[in-house]
Amino acid sequence: MKTPPFLVFAALLFWGWQSDFLLAGATLGVVLEAARFTRARWELDEADFSRIWTFCVLLTIALAAYVFTNNAEGGLRGLVHARTDPSATEPGGLNAMRFLRWLPMSTFALLAAQAFNRRPSVPMTGISIVLRWRQRKGDQDFAGHFMDVSYPYFMLCVFAAGIHANTGEATYFLGQCALVAWALWAVRSRRFGLVVWLGAFVLVVGMGVAGGYGVNRAQSAIQNFNAQWMSRLFTQRTDPLKSITGMGRIGDLKLSAKIVIWLAPRGGAHPPAYLREASYRIYQAQKQSWYIGAPVREYQPLRPEADNATWVLLPGKKNSDAINISCYLEGWSRDLSEPEGLLPLPSGCGRLENAPSDLVLKKNQNGAVVAAGRGLLIFEAAYGPGATIDAPPDVTNATNQFDLNVPTNEIPALAQVVSELNLAPGASEAEKLQAVGKFFLGKFTYTTWQGFDKQADTNATPLTKFLLTSRSGHCEYFASATVLLLRQLGIPARYGVGYAVHEPRGGDYVVRERDAHAWCLAWDSAAKTWVDFDTTPPSWIGIETQRTAFGLWFADLRSWLGFQFAKFRWQQANFQQYILWALFPMLLVLLLHIIFRKRSWRKNPGAKNKKTVPAHWPGLDSEFYQLEAKLAARGLPREAGEPLSDWLQRALAEPALASLRGPLLELLRLHYRHRFDPAGLDEAGRKGLAQKAWDCLKMFPRA
């Protein structure tokens, strides 16, 4: 079915207007409509259309890959002037919109090939891999079947025109209605008049308006639940407000070998021993959980420097080392509707550099930095010994001493341990820290398995059982016990969580999920800063490594593939500057093969004898087709899908062919019998068909 004249041209103009590609739409439309004013045609066969379709598909794939990895604004300039700033990005939804807007351009070659082909239609086997495969297997059901792609292309243009931001204007809806009415009017049924047809169309448009209104109301109704749904899909590993430990749980604590952080030290620097995500001050023994503490609950927003890629965490701090960090944000921001999570930062981190410009940061006084933006972040952290972003302890406030608070039900066990330390009266902070470190190192063991302790009091807390009877546990036991023990000794302390860094990978380092760790932060009153104080036995690293050694190579491969995909997904790799250049030679060779493959551009395509197509159906050898070619040469071609009888009546309307009406109609009757009658023509009838065709050819006007 062929579209009415200039309908596709109007659709291209409408698409260009709505998508800000007006010049491109007008140019494509003029090229397409030029086929109506020139008789120059290509002689394209099934193989040529197959190559043209392949060209369109490759071009569409190239544009899709370019769009989803490009950081530039939408428009044709982005194909030539690609921004390489890794800190600039667009959300995936905008990239998808930009790609869909370009579909009329990437598929235009197929419609242009149809418009300038001798036969204005496309062979179905030329654009369908399945049909070509079936044809090679001997299935000839679709051989010789053609289709007109102008209506599908028209619908594609109307669809692409609607891919833009909803500004509340009705221009697209009105233009869409006008174009659809134009297209439907050309194929309307003649049984109904204008009033009935117009009434039905208005009714359908009204139903569309009502449906759109209903969709908008439904969207408004569910909009408030989007954040909750997304928060369920994105579960954050570390909570910025609390840490629920695994103390007191029976069983084995297992973590996977999945790589979650990639580290690359800069300038030969040594990697940090820990990457801290958060620290907590309030311990609730009933829930075995640590909480952030009310005075530092609120997070303060951080502002980037003038380059929008640097964040200063500690003004004036001298940072001696720097490390490149790649990590995931596994939470979800309800306010920003973007991935969110705590940043794993080295102790003493003073500034973040080369970070994405769309990053949103905020921090609290406990040293936690929350980032929102991309699901994968790649940045540099500059750090060094000395001050940290943690606030000093609040020991001066007698009513709110969070950093010295000890739960009353844990005091008896802690007092018994203090007596076991045998500290001299007036011992210094250094002596106390040394005694606590020796105590845990010499009398405790690391294990991830927790069973039933028969020696312990059934009413004792898990931490009391750990300190007095079992003396075996994982890092959460050691960190919690150390924090409370130091507080019992008068040293402010906090509970820190994050990762331990210990596994090299080439010149870099990797951090696995099993490297998640908890340790103590102790206040150094002399240096006026917080220091890492880890009492977990060093053997814990070897134990964790042994537990996940099997299949480590496959786990690393999966983690690496996921990391590469995340870099591609979140525009952290500048692939876009290579994609088009890599595909350009392939597209160019294919295009040249289509144009120059032993083919010429002809003004009169009927003048040259074409190769005989092998007959697969009865009647394809009918001499009537010679008359069809003769009439096509006079400028009266048969349209795609047009019945022979209708086409012949239209052709005989020419006064010069009036004398051929009777012979041609009789010839058509014999042709139908030869073509479709199961009995066919007998020998005499077959000779009669050939003779009448020859007679008509001799009677054909020469002009």
VOLO-616059 format. One line per field, with one value per residue (C-alpha): residue number from 1; z negated, x negated, y. Coordinates in steps of 0.05 Angstrom, whole numbers. Layout:
BEGIN
pos = NUM, ...
pz = Z, ...
px = X, ...
py = Y, ...
// end
This chain:
BEGIN
pos = 1, 2, 3, 4, 5, 6, 7, 8, 9, 10, 11, 12, 13, 14, 15, 16, 17, 18, 19, 20, 21, 22, 23, 24, 25, 26, 27, 28, 29, 30, 31, 32, 33, 34, 35, 36, 37, 38, 39, 40, 41, 42, 43, 44, 45, 46, 47, 48, 49, 50, 51, 52, 53, 54, 55, 56, 57, 58, 59, 60, 61, 62, 63, 64, 65, 66, 67, 68, 69, 70, 71, 72, 73, 74, 75, 76, 77, 78, 79, 80, 81, 82, 83, 84, 85, 86, 87, 88, 89, 90, 91, 92, 93, 94, 95, 96, 97, 98, 99, 100, 101, 102, 103, 104, 105, 106, 107, 108, 109, 110, 111, 112, 113, 114, 115, 116, 117, 118, 119, 120, 121, 122, 123, 124, 125, 126, 127, 128, 129, 130, 131, 132, 133, 134, 135, 136, 137, 138, 139, 140, 141, 142, 143, 144, 145, 146, 147, 148, 149, 150, 151, 152, 153, 154, 155, 156, 157, 158, 159, 160, 161, 162, 163, 164, 165, 166, 167, 168, 169, 170, 171, 172, 173, 174, 175, 176, 177, 178, 179, 180, 181, 182, 183, 184, 185, 186, 187, 188, 189, 190, 191, 192, 193, 194, 195, 196, 197, 198, 199, 200, 201, 202, 203, 204, 205, 206, 207, 208, 209, 210, 211, 212, 213, 214, 215, 216, 217, 218, 219, 220, 221, 222, 223, 224, 225, 226, 227, 228, 229, 230, 231, 232, 233, 234, 235, 236, 237, 238, 239, 240, 241, 242, 243, 244, 245, 246, 247, 248, 249, 250, 251, 252, 253, 254, 255, 256, 257, 258, 259, 260, 261, 262, 263, 264, 265, 266, 267, 268, 269, 270, 271, 272, 273, 274, 275, 276, 277, 278, 279, 280, 281, 282, 283, 284, 285, 286, 287, 288, 289, 290, 291, 292, 293, 294, 295, 296, 297, 298, 299, 300, 301, 302, 303, 304, 305, 306, 307, 308, 309, 310, 311, 312, 313, 314, 315, 316, 317, 318, 319, 320, 321, 322, 323, 324, 325, 326, 327, 328, 329, 330, 331, 332, 333, 334, 335, 336, 337, 338, 339, 340, 341, 342, 343, 344, 345, 346, 347, 348, 349, 350, 351, 352, 353, 354, 355, 356, 357, 358, 359, 360, 361, 362, 363, 364, 365, 366, 367, 368, 369, 370, 371, 372, 373, 374, 375, 376, 377, 378, 379, 380, 381, 382, 383, 384, 385, 386, 387, 388, 389, 390, 391, 392, 393, 394, 395, 396, 397, 398, 399, 400, 401, 402, 403, 404, 405, 406, 407, 408, 409, 410, 411, 412, 413, 414, 415, 416, 417, 418, 419, 420, 421, 422, 423, 424, 425, 426, 427, 428, 429, 430, 431, 432, 433, 434, 435, 436, 437, 438, 439, 440, 441, 442, 443, 444, 445, 446, 447, 448, 449, 450, 451, 452, 453, 454, 455, 456, 457, 458, 459, 460, 461, 462, 463, 464, 465, 466, 467, 468, 469, 470, 471, 472, 473, 474, 475, 476, 477, 478, 479, 480, 481, 482, 483, 484, 485, 486, 487, 488, 489, 490, 491, 492, 493, 494, 495, 496, 497, 498, 499, 500, 501, 502, 503, 504, 505, 506, 507, 508, 509, 510, 511, 512, 513, 514, 515, 516, 517, 518, 519, 520, 521, 522, 523, 524, 525, 526, 527, 528, 529, 530, 531, 532, 533, 534, 535, 536, 537, 538, 539, 540, 541, 542, 543, 544, 545, 546, 547, 548, 549, 550, 551, 552, 553, 554, 555, 556, 557, 558, 559, 560, 561, 562, 563, 564, 565, 566, 567, 568, 569, 570, 571, 572, 573, 574, 575, 576, 577, 578, 579, 580, 581, 582, 583, 584, 585, 586, 587, 588, 589, 590, 591, 592, 593, 594, 595, 596, 597, 598, 599, 600, 601, 602, 603, 604, 605, 606, 607, 608, 609, 610, 611, 612, 613, 614, 615, 616, 617, 618, 619, 620, 621, 622, 623, 624, 625, 626, 627, 628, 629, 630, 631, 632, 633, 634, 635, 636, 637, 638, 639, 640, 641, 642, 643, 644, 645, 646, 647, 648, 649, 650, 651, 652, 653, 654, 655, 656, 657, 658, 659, 660, 661, 662, 663, 664, 665, 666, 667, 668, 669, 670, 671, 672, 673, 674, 675, 676, 677, 678, 679, 680, 681, 682, 683, 684, 685, 686, 687, 688, 689, 690, 691, 692, 693, 694, 695, 696, 697, 698, 699, 700, 701, 702, 703
pz = 0, 22, -16, 14, 50, 3, -61, -80, -62, -111, -164, -156, -163, -225, -255, -240, -272, -336, -343, -326, -261, -214, -162, -162, -156, -98, -62, -69, -46, 16, 35, 27, 66, 122, 145, 168, 216, 248, 286, 267, 230, 200, 219, 150, 135, 71, 55, 61, 14, -34, -35, -42, -100, -132, -123, -159, -216, -225, -223, -275, -320, -312, -331, -391, -416, -404, -440, -501, -511, -490, -540, -491, -482, -432, -360, -297, -323, -374, -318, -298, -361, -417, -487, -522, -591, -634, -685, -639, -628, -611, -645, -608, -593, -555, -516, -496, -474, -432, -399, -381, -352, -301, -274, -213, -192, -203, -164, -108, -59, -53, -35, 14, 48, 56, 84, 137, 154, 220, 180, 123, 70, 28, 33, -33, -31, -25, -94, -133, -155, -172, -103, -70, -112, -94, -21, -24, -55, 6, -19, 39, 9, 4, 68, 111, 53, 45, -5, -7, -67, -60, -111, -164, -153, -160, -227, -248, -233, -273, -331, -331, -329, -396, -431, -466, -533, -552, -554, -561, -490, -442, -379, -373, -386, -335, -282, -295, -286, -221, -192, -213, -184, -118, -117, -135, -86, -27, -47, -72, -53, 3, -30, -80, -68, -94, -154, -180, -169, -203, -262, -272, -269, -320, -366, -363, -376, -436, -464, -455, -494, -550, -552, -556, -613, -650, -640, -668, -729, -740, -734, -787, -832, -832, -830, -906, -908, -858, -911, -954, -895, -875, -946, -947, -883, -907, -976, -1007, -1039, -1093, -1127, -1141, -1205, -1237, -1234, -1253, -1273, -1266, -1339, -1376, -1314, -1310, -1245, -1196, -1172, -1097, -1047, -973, -935, -889, -875, -896, -896, -849, -874, -835, -877, -844, -840, -874, -937, -986, -990, -1053, -1103, -1110, -1069, -1119, -1100, -1166, -1241, -1298, -1370, -1405, -1421, -1438, -1470, -1463, -1387, -1380, -1336, -1330, -1315, -1290, -1349, -1348, -1347, -1283, -1249, -1198, -1135, -1109, -1033, -1002, -946, -890, -870, -808, -762, -786, -793, -860, -929, -990, -1052, -1098, -1078, -1087, -1097, -1064, -1029, -1016, -978, -925, -901, -845, -872, -831, -872, -865, -896, -918, -952, -923, -936, -944, -936, -873, -844, -832, -859, -927, -975, -1025, -995, -1019, -1035, -1064, -1134, -1132, -1064, -1051, -980, -922, -851, -780, -803, -758, -756, -768, -834, -896, -962, -1035, -1099, -1173, -1233, -1241, -1178, -1131, -1060, -1022, -946, -896, -821, -778, -798, -788, -812, -791, -827, -862, -937, -965, -1036, -1088, -1162, -1212, -1215, -1192, -1175, -1240, -1294, -1361, -1417, -1458, -1526, -1553, -1551, -1615, -1591, -1522, -1524, -1465, -1455, -1527, -1535, -1558, -1565, -1637, -1623, -1592, -1650, -1694, -1638, -1619, -1691, -1696, -1633, -1659, -1722, -1678, -1641, -1705, -1687, -1734, -1768, -1725, -1662, -1600, -1537, -1500, -1554, -1556, -1481, -1483, -1539, -1502, -1438, -1472, -1509, -1445, -1406, -1458, -1486, -1428, -1362, -1298, -1272, -1229, -1262, -1324, -1362, -1429, -1488, -1543, -1593, -1588, -1629, -1589, -1608, -1586, -1525, -1463, -1477, -1549, -1526, -1476, -1529, -1586, -1558, -1483, -1466, -1393, -1341, -1278, -1269, -1295, -1363, -1367, -1344, -1390, -1450, -1437, -1432, -1497, -1532, -1513, -1537, -1602, -1608, -1594, -1521, -1472, -1417, -1358, -1318, -1245, -1185, -1115, -1081, -1092, -1034, -1027, -959, -902, -830, -785, -805, -833, -888, -892, -950, -955, -990, -1040, -1058, -1093, -1161, -1227, -1274, -1329, -1322, -1383, -1401, -1406, -1456, -1442, -1367, -1371, -1318, -1310, -1296, -1270, -1325, -1300, -1350, -1303, -1297, -1231, -1216, -1195, -1125, -1113, -1140, -1094, -1034, -1046, -1052, -982, -944, -901, -836, -849, -777, -753, -807, -786, -713, -729, -772, -717, -664, -710, -723, -648, -635, -692, -662, -596, -628, -671, -619, -656, -594, -532, -482, -440, -405, -377, -360, -297, -272, -282, -244, -190, -145, -148, -130, -75, -42, -45, -16, 42, 56, 61, 109, 155, 159, 235, 239, 278, 270, 325, 352, 385, 343, 390, 450, 426, 424, 354, 335, 332, 262, 251, 250, 185, 195, 255, 305, 294, 367, 392, 450, 416, 375, 439, 446, 373, 386, 448, 411, 354, 406, 428, 356, 333, 283, 240, 167, 113, 94, 149, 183, 257, 276, 238, 267, 338, 332, 309, 365, 419, 399, 444, 511, 552, 523, 534, 594, 551, 498, 527, 545, 479, 437, 475, 465, 390, 387, 419, 373, 311, 334, 348, 283, 232, 261, 232, 299, 336, 412, 462, 519, 564, 510, 494, 567, 568, 509, 543, 609, 578, 539, 603, 639, 583, 585, 660, 649, 594, 610, 625, 590
px = 0, -30, -23, 12, -33, -74, -49, -118, -147, -98, -115, -189, -177, -135, -189, -243, -201, -186, -257, -296, -320, -279, -335, -349, -275, -265, -327, -305, -235, -260, -305, -247, -196, -246, -229, -161, -192, -246, -244, -315, -314, -360, -354, -359, -348, -338, -412, -418, -359, -390, -455, -417, -377, -442, -471, -412, -416, -491, -481, -426, -470, -528, -483, -456, -526, -548, -488, -492, -566, -567, -564, -548, -482, -432, -437, -476, -536, -548, -567, -625, -644, -643, -658, -711, -698, -685, -650, -593, -536, -463, -414, -400, -328, -353, -402, -346, -303, -360, -371, -297, -294, -348, -312, -282, -353, -385, -331, -320, -365, -315, -257, -300, -321, -248, -229, -284, -279, -249, -196, -174, -171, -218, -225, -205, -263, -310, -294, -279, -334, -283, -251, -320, -338, -274, -286, -355, -323, -277, -215, -193, -127, -153, -193, -168, -130, -141, -119, -115, -153, -127, -72, -117, -167, -111, -91, -164, -169, -106, -132, -201, -169, -137, -203, -215, -203, -131, -122, -46, -34, 15, -26, -48, 21, 54, 0, 5, 81, 74, 23, 61, 125, 89, 62, 128, 168, 130, 149, 220, 276, 321, 383, 385, 391, 350, 395, 392, 317, 304, 349, 312, 245, 267, 292, 225, 187, 233, 219, 144, 151, 189, 137, 80, 115, 124, 51, 30, 75, 47, -24, -9, 22, -38, -92, -97, -114, -171, -224, -200, -201, -270, -296, -275, -312, -375, -395, -454, -508, -525, -472, -496, -454, -462, -501, -466, -519, -518, -537, -496, -473, -484, -516, -571, -581, -595, -612, -627, -691, -659, -704, -669, -725, -785, -844, -902, -955, -985, -1059, -1082, -1043, -1026, -952, -914, -904, -830, -775, -725, -652, -622, -631, -580, -578, -517, -514, -448, -463, -391, -396, -471, -471, -510, -478, -506, -484, -433, -479, -513, -452, -445, -488, -515, -520, -589, -603, -653, -709, -706, -725, -665, -711, -745, -715, -754, -738, -791, -813, -887, -906, -970, -957, -1019, -987, -933, -895, -845, -781, -727, -666, -591, -535, -486, -433, -379, -365, -291, -302, -345, -319, -391, -438, -467, -517, -573, -642, -698, -753, -823, -834, -856, -825, -828, -802, -769, -793, -773, -703, -641, -612, -541, -562, -524, -561, -544, -580, -568, -613, -627, -669, -617, -611, -547, -549, -492, -498, -522, -518, -593, -641, -713, -752, -818, -824, -882, -899, -954, -968, -939, -871, -808, -739, -711, -689, -727, -695, -640, -668, -660, -584, -566, -495, -513, -579, -567, -641, -648, -580, -579, -514, -502, -490, -560, -597, -608, -642, -684, -705, -728, -770, -800, -822, -853, -895, -934, -944, -985, -949, -954, -972, -978, -934, -991, -999, -925, -922, -982, -952, -885, -920, -961, -899, -860, -920, -942, -877, -827, -818, -783, -725, -664, -626, -584, -554, -520, -565, -550, -597, -564, -507, -443, -424, -491, -495, -533, -589, -595, -600, -654, -695, -690, -678, -682, -736, -726, -688, -691, -712, -646, -658, -729, -711, -651, -688, -749, -707, -670, -733, -771, -712, -713, -786, -768, -790, -738, -726, -679, -658, -682, -661, -689, -740, -810, -859, -909, -903, -948, -929, -987, -1006, -937, -893, -824, -776, -726, -660, -692, -741, -685, -712, -697, -749, -756, -772, -809, -819, -892, -887, -959, -952, -879, -857, -824, -868, -851, -858, -844, -847, -821, -875, -913, -896, -826, -850, -880, -818, -772, -816, -815, -740, -729, -789, -750, -725, -760, -781, -709, -687, -740, -721, -648, -667, -712, -658, -609, -658, -669, -595, -584, -637, -601, -533, -551, -594, -659, -697, -705, -684, -643, -703, -722, -655, -638, -710, -710, -645, -657, -701, -650, -593, -632, -652, -580, -553, -604, -587, -513, -526, -580, -563, -560, -500, -484, -435, -383, -334, -292, -295, -250, -297, -344, -324, -327, -345, -287, -266, -258, -185, -163, -88, -44, -31, -93, -112, -49, -61, -15, -74, -105, -45, -53, -125, -104, -52, -102, -151, -97, -94, -36, -68, -27, -27, -48, 11, 56, 100, 86, 158, 158, 90, 112, 175, 133, 82, 136, 164, 109, 142, 85, 99, 175, 170, 135, 190, 225, 163, 129, 190, 195, 120, 128, 184, 138, 81, 124, 144, 71, 48, 100, 146, 125, 142, 101, 105, 104, 54, 100, 115, 42, 26, 84, 56, -11, 20, 66, 8, -33, 25, 33, -41, -37, 23, -12, -22, -93, -90
py = 0, 66, 130, 191, 241, 285, 251, 225, 293, 326, 273, 287, 362, 349, 305, 356, 411, 372, 343, 406, 374, 417, 425, 350, 333, 382, 355, 283, 301, 338, 279, 231, 271, 283, 212, 238, 287, 245, 179, 160, 95, 43, -30, -61, -134, -174, -176, -100, -88, -138, -97, -31, -59, -84, -14, 17, -33, -21, 54, 48, 6, 55, 113, 74, 58, 130, 160, 116, 130, 203, 259, 315, 350, 323, 346, 332, 370, 316, 268, 312, 349, 298, 322, 281, 309, 247, 289, 308, 261, 253, 206, 141, 164, 225, 183, 136, 195, 222, 155, 146, 216, 196, 134, 169, 188, 121, 83, 133, 96, 38, 84, 123, 59, 39, 107, 107, 33, 9, -27, 19, -35, -77, -153, -184, -232, -172, -145, -209, -256, -309, -308, -310, -370, -405, -390, -421, -483, -490, -453, -409, -385, -314, -312, -254, -221, -147, -94, -19, 9, 80, 71, 39, 95, 146, 116, 116, 191, 206, 164, 196, 265, 251, 234, 300, 332, 343, 418, 415, 442, 409, 420, 348, 320, 366, 352, 277, 279, 318, 270, 208, 236, 249, 178, 145, 187, 157, 86, 99, 54, 81, 52, 109, 183, 240, 254, 182, 177, 244, 226, 160, 196, 249, 194, 158, 223, 237, 168, 182, 247, 213, 157, 207, 243, 177, 159, 227, 217, 147, 174, 227, 175, 129, 182, 184, 111, 113, 127, 70, 21, 42, 38, -34, -49, -14, -39, -3, -46, 5, 48, 119, 121, 53, -12, -77, -126, -202, -212, -263, -300, -374, -398, -380, -309, -314, -260, -269, -258, -207, -147, -83, -32, -21, 20, 50, 86, 148, 163, 99, 115, 59, 41, 59, 2, 18, 50, 76, 88, 109, 110, 104, 125, 96, 21, -13, -80, -105, -101, -110, -48, 16, 83, 149, 193, 249, 311, 289, 259, 315, 316, 381, 391, 400, 449, 433, 479, 523, 465, 424, 364, 378, 374, 399, 359, 389, 460, 472, 399, 375, 310, 268, 210, 200, 139, 128, 95, 60, 40, 28, 68, 15, 57, 102, 175, 189, 264, 261, 195, 173, 121, 139, 110, 121, 134, 88, 138, 132, 157, 229, 242, 317, 326, 290, 303, 286, 269, 275, 345, 319, 288, 310, 303, 313, 295, 290, 302, 227, 227, 196, 224, 207, 213, 213, 210, 153, 80, 75, 129, 137, 192, 207, 214, 255, 236, 237, 229, 277, 309, 275, 301, 272, 320, 317, 277, 311, 291, 362, 356, 319, 304, 280, 242, 196, 180, 155, 123, 50, 10, -8, -82, -87, -53, -115, -154, -93, -81, -154, -146, -81, -116, -171, -119, -104, -31, 12, 70, 132, 94, 137, 131, 97, 45, 31, 22, -24, -66, -73, -93, -147, -172, -186, -211, -261, -287, -285, -320, -302, -344, -333, -390, -377, -435, -443, -426, -475, -441, -373, -347, -354, -282, -253, -209, -233, -184, -208, -280, -259, -222, -273, -343, -357, -305, -322, -283, -241, -168, -139, -171, -145, -74, -68, -96, -52, 12, -2, -24, 40, 81, 43, 64, 137, 140, 167, 115, 102, 42, 46, 4, -2, -46, -71, -63, -119, -154, -128, -138, -120, -49, -36, -65, -96, -99, -156, -161, -209, -152, -115, -99, -64, -33, 18, 92, 118, 192, 214, 272, 293, 298, 319, 270, 202, 141, 71, 20, -51, -108, -163, -216, -209, -281, -261, -243, -312, -346, -306, -320, -395, -396, -368, -394, -443, -413, -347, -339, -343, -295, -245, -252, -239, -179, -151, -159, -125, -69, -58, -57, -8, 38, 35, 43, 103, 139, 129, 107, 151, 98, 145, 176, 107, 75, 114, 111, 35, 26, 78, 33, -22, 24, 57, -9, -33, 31, 30, -42, -24, 34, 7, -67, -75, -29, 33, 90, 87, 137, 82, 20, -19, -14, -68, -141, -168, -238, -286, -301, -376, -394, -425, -419, -438, -383, -341, -354, -318, -270, -221, -197, -170, -124, -104, -84, -47, -6, 8, 35, 85, 112, 69, 21, -24, -4, -53, -97, -69, -122, -132, -115, -49, -31, -48, -6, 53, 44, 38, 105, 135, 154, 125, 56, 56, 10, -42, -47, -108, -149, -133, -153, -219, -229, -216, -268, -321, -299, -309, -379, -397, -366, -388, -441, -509, -541, -489, -479, -535, -534, -494, -443, -436, -421, -373, -335, -327, -307, -254, -225, -220, -187, -136, -121, -107, -62, -24, 51, 69, 137
// end
